Amino acid sequence: MAQAVEAVPRASDPKAVAILAKNIYREFRAGGFNERDVMALAGELLELVASDVRSERAVREG
């Protein structure tokens, strides 16, 4: 992949998120990953988000 992103501003703009997703996808595919790999990446990202949500919920519920 091209370069690591050191600091990413918080994105609340759906267009910004879509652009970021497209760039990640293009870099991933250009790196030789296939469709199955892209789906695995998406699943891993969703699991990370779900884990964060569970952790935040546990902290709030005490």
C-alpha positions in Angstrom: 0.0 0.0 0.0 1.1 3.5 -0.6 1.5 5.2 2.7 0.2 5.0 6.3 -2.2 7.7 7.4 -0.8 9.3 10.6 -3.6 11.5 11.6 -7.1 11.4 10.2 -9.5 14.2 11.0 -12.9 13.1 12.3 -15.2 12.7 9.3 -18.8 13.5 9.7 -19.3 14.1 6.0 -20.6 11.0 4.2 -18.8 12.1 1.0 -15.5 12.1 2.9 -16.1 8.6 4.2 -17.0 7.4 0.7 -13.9 8.9 -0.8 -11.8 7.3 1.9 -13.4 3.9 1.4 -12.8 4.1 -2.4 -9.2 5.0 -1.8 -8.6 2.2 0.6 -10.3 -0.2 -1.8 -8.2 0.9 -4.8 -5.0 0.6 -2.8 -6.0 -2.8 -1.4 -6.8 -4.1 -4.9 -3.6 -2.5 -6.4 -1.7 -4.4 -3.7 -2.8 -7.7 -5.2 -5.7 -8.5 -2.9 -8.8 -10.2 -4.4 -12.5 -9.8 -3.7 -12.5 -12.4 -1.0 -9.7 -10.5 0.8 -11.7 -7.2 0.5 -14.7 -8.9 2.1 -12.4 -10.3 4.9 -11.1 -6.8 5.5 -14.6 -5.4 5.7 -15.6 -8.1 8.2 -12.5 -7.3 10.3 -13.4 -3.6 10.3 -17.0 -4.4 11.3 -15.7 -6.6 14.2 -13.5 -3.8 15.4 -16.4 -1.4 15.4 -18.6 -3.9 17.2 -16.0 -4.5 19.8 -15.7 -0.7 20.5 -19.4 -0.4 20.8 -19.6 -3.3 23.2 -16.7 -1.8 25.3 -18.3 1.6 25.4 -21.7 0.1 26.4 -20.0 -1.9 29.2 -18.4 1.2 30.6 -21.7 3.2 30.5 -23.6 0.4 32.2 -20.9 0.1 34.8 
